[in-house]
Amino acid sequence: MSNRKKRIYWSGKVTKYSNALDLELGVFTWKNPKRIAASLKKSAEESWKRKGAPFQSAMSMLNFYINRAGKNLNPERKKILSQAKIELRKLFGRK
């Protein structure tokens, strides 16, 4: 058996240890895009740790999750998260 080193990715550390937003547990696994968007908006608006505007922080967190999952994200989940992006824009009054 070979002696493999465990790969450590910066994105894994961010997901595990970042406290940029206090997200609800399992928010990215929910099936309702409106609920996901509302939760991200609430977290972004209530967070004193974020560096950008609430919309920017919420959208960045959602994009980060989608991009990190990459090709491992099943099409149904990707569709729900893409719809959550649309809902998030609506909640913040963006086009």
CORDA-V393175 format. One record per backbone hydrogen bond with DSSP energy under -0.5 kcal/mol. NH is the residue of the N-H (numbers start at 1). CO is the residue of the C=O. Records with the same first field share a line. If there is no record, write none. Layout:
BEGIN
NH->CO ; CO
END
This chain:
BEGIN
4->2
9->7
13->9
14->10
15->11
16->12
17->13
18->13 ; 14
23->21
27->24
29->26
30->26 ; 27
33->31
36->32
37->33
38->34
39->35
40->36
41->37
42->38
43->39
44->40
45->41
46->42
47->43
57->53
58->54
59->55
60->56
61->57
62->58
63->59
64->60
65->61
66->62
67->63
68->64
69->65
70->66
72->69
73->70
74->72
78->74
79->75
80->76
81->77
82->78
83->79
84->80
85->81
86->82
87->83
88->84
89->85
90->86
91->87
92->88
93->90
94->89
END
